[in-house]
Amino acid sequence: SELPVASLRHWFVGTMDLLCEVNGKQVIADLKTGKAVYEEMGMQLAAYNCAYWEMTEEQENPIKQRIIIRIGNEAKDFEIRYFPYYEDDIRTFLACKQIYEWKKFSKKKYMEEQKNELEKRNK
């Protein structure tokens, strides 16, 4: 079942599609529809994993497997992809998040500077 997760340390939230146990190991699964599974989806799973781990306050990562389950329109159009590289994926996710926030802040700062400059000219 869906599970909302949040990281106060890294300041993000999300909703996992599925947290389950397979062969005694906790697994995060995300369900996708569409034509393909993309490598970038591993970052989303890593973010869910990171937030869940933070919420559980466990010493070791409680999630042992991260998978995408893609379900297409045709009966045979089905794919499961494993994403085993948590450290790489979470590092990349956090770097992308930092770039997004930098761009957002820079644009806001730039717009404020432009507004102030226009106000000075109009005085």
C-alpha positions as CSV (number, residue, x, y, z in Angstrom):
1,S,0.0,0.0,0.0
2,E,1.1,3.6,-0.5
3,L,3.2,5.1,2.2
4,P,4.0,8.9,2.6
5,V,7.7,9.5,3.5
6,A,9.6,12.6,4.5
7,S,13.2,13.6,5.1
8,L,13.7,16.4,7.5
9,R,17.4,16.2,7.0
10,H,17.2,16.7,3.3
11,W,13.9,18.5,3.2
12,F,11.8,16.5,0.8
13,V,8.6,14.4,0.8
14,G,7.2,11.7,-1.4
15,T,4.8,8.7,-1.5
16,M,6.0,5.2,-2.1
17,D,3.7,3.0,-4.1
18,L,4.6,-0.2,-2.3
19,L,6.6,-1.2,0.7
20,C,6.6,-5.0,1.1
21,E,8.6,-7.9,2.4
22,V,10.0,-10.5,-0.1
23,N,11.9,-13.5,1.3
24,G,12.3,-11.8,4.6
25,K,13.7,-8.5,3.2
26,Q,12.0,-5.1,2.9
27,V,11.5,-4.0,-0.7
28,I,10.4,-0.6,-2.1
29,A,8.5,-1.0,-5.4
30,D,7.1,1.8,-7.6
31,L,4.5,1.1,-10.2
32,K,4.8,2.8,-13.6
33,T,2.7,2.9,-16.7
34,G,4.3,3.9,-19.9
35,K,6.7,2.6,-22.6
36,A,9.9,2.2,-20.6
37,V,11.7,2.2,-17.4
38,Y,14.4,4.9,-17.2
39,E,17.6,4.9,-15.1
40,E,16.5,8.2,-13.5
41,M,13.7,6.3,-11.8
42,G,16.4,4.8,-9.5
43,M,16.9,8.3,-8.0
44,Q,13.2,8.4,-7.0
45,L,13.4,5.0,-5.3
46,A,16.6,6.1,-3.5
47,A,14.8,9.2,-2.3
48,Y,12.0,7.1,-0.9
49,N,14.6,4.8,0.6
50,C,16.5,7.7,2.2
51,A,13.3,9.2,3.7
52,Y,12.0,5.9,5.0
53,W,15.4,5.0,6.5
54,E,15.4,8.4,8.3
55,M,11.9,7.9,9.6
56,T,12.7,4.4,11.0
57,E,15.8,5.7,12.8
58,E,17.6,2.4,12.2
59,Q,21.4,2.2,12.1
60,E,21.5,0.1,8.9
61,N,19.4,0.7,5.8
62,P,16.3,-1.4,6.3
63,I,15.5,-1.5,2.5
64,K,17.3,-4.3,0.8
65,Q,15.8,-4.0,-2.7
66,R,14.4,-1.2,-4.9
67,I,12.4,-2.1,-8.0
68,I,10.3,-0.5,-10.7
69,I,7.3,-2.5,-12.0
70,R,6.2,-1.2,-15.3
71,I,2.8,-2.3,-16.6
72,G,2.0,-1.5,-20.2
73,N,-1.2,-1.5,-22.2
74,E,-0.8,-5.0,-23.6
75,A,-1.0,-8.2,-21.6
76,K,2.6,-9.2,-22.3
77,D,3.9,-5.6,-21.8
78,F,5.3,-6.0,-18.3
79,E,8.8,-5.2,-16.9
80,I,10.6,-5.4,-13.6
81,R,13.8,-3.5,-13.1
82,Y,16.0,-3.6,-10.1
83,F,18.0,-0.6,-8.9
84,P,20.8,-1.9,-6.7
85,Y,23.0,1.2,-6.5
86,Y,21.5,3.1,-3.6
87,E,24.6,5.2,-2.7
88,D,25.0,6.4,-6.3
89,D,21.3,7.1,-6.8
90,I,20.8,9.0,-3.6
91,R,24.0,11.1,-4.2
92,T,22.7,12.0,-7.7
93,F,19.2,12.7,-6.4
94,L,20.5,15.1,-3.8
95,A,22.8,16.8,-6.3
96,C,19.8,17.3,-8.7
97,K,17.7,18.6,-5.9
98,Q,20.5,21.1,-5.0
99,I,20.7,22.3,-8.6
100,Y,16.9,22.7,-8.8
101,E,16.9,24.7,-5.6
102,W,19.8,26.9,-6.7
103,K,18.0,27.6,-10.0
104,K,14.8,28.4,-8.2
105,F,16.5,30.7,-5.7
106,S,18.7,32.4,-8.4
107,K,15.7,33.1,-10.6
108,K,13.8,34.5,-7.6
109,K,16.8,36.6,-6.6
110,Y,17.3,37.8,-10.2
111,M,13.6,38.8,-10.5
112,E,13.8,40.7,-7.2
113,E,16.9,42.6,-8.4
114,Q,15.2,43.5,-11.7
115,K,12.1,44.7,-9.9
116,N,14.2,46.8,-7.5
117,E,16.2,48.2,-10.5
118,L,12.9,49.2,-12.3
119,E,11.5,50.8,-9.2
120,K,14.7,52.9,-8.9
121,R,14.4,54.0,-12.5
122,N,10.8,55.0,-12.1
123,K,11.4,57.2,-9.1
